[in-house]
Structure formats: structure tokens, C-alpha cells
Amino acid sequence: MNIDYHDLLNKFYLSERAKCIHLDKAQNISYGVPREQGDTVYLTTADEEGMTVSFIQSNYTDFGSGIVVPGTGISLQSRGACFSLKKNHANQVEGGKRPFHTI
């Protein structure tokens, strides 16, 4: 997804960003995300002998994990963003368990 200046000047987005500003205290305000929207690409192919290849790249948020493999331009996926490392959490990631996932 490409973000252009129209996204940054959207009245709803600007209103939400303005709520982060407090004139009575100094603070660090992190960057904003004009639209939260993930995307999934799925490709599959098969040859005449039935050999198949399946590929899925799914980003939970616009830029995936925010980590790009050096020298490749490939953004790593972020579908594990809602998993938890907290003990006894309903969506805790651990061996032998299948946590809730959007795909």
C-alpha cells in the first residue's frame, strides 16, 4: 500500500493525531499510521505432473513487521503480532499449541 499526502491530511487522521498533543507536558509522540490495513498475497502453481508450489505473504499491518531483509527489499510478515508470550494468556505461543490466528 502506498501512502500519499491525502492520507496524511485526512481530517479523521489529523484529529486522532491532535489528541496526542498535550500543551501542559513535554512528551515523545511516536509516528502515526494513516490507515491500518493489512494485505495478503497468495500464489500457487502446478505443473502437468501435479507438482505444486504454494506461497503466502501476509502483512497484518501496512509495512509488516517493519523489518526488511538486508539487500533484498523483502519486508517480513507481521501476522504473529497478536500472539502473546505472557504465561497462561489465551493466545500464548508455546510448543504443541495452535494460537488464534487470522489466517
Summary of the structure (lengths in Angstrom):
residues: 103
radius of gyration: 19.3
end to end distance: 19.6
largest distance: 69.7
contacts: 180
relative contact order: 0.13
helix: 12%
strand: 21%
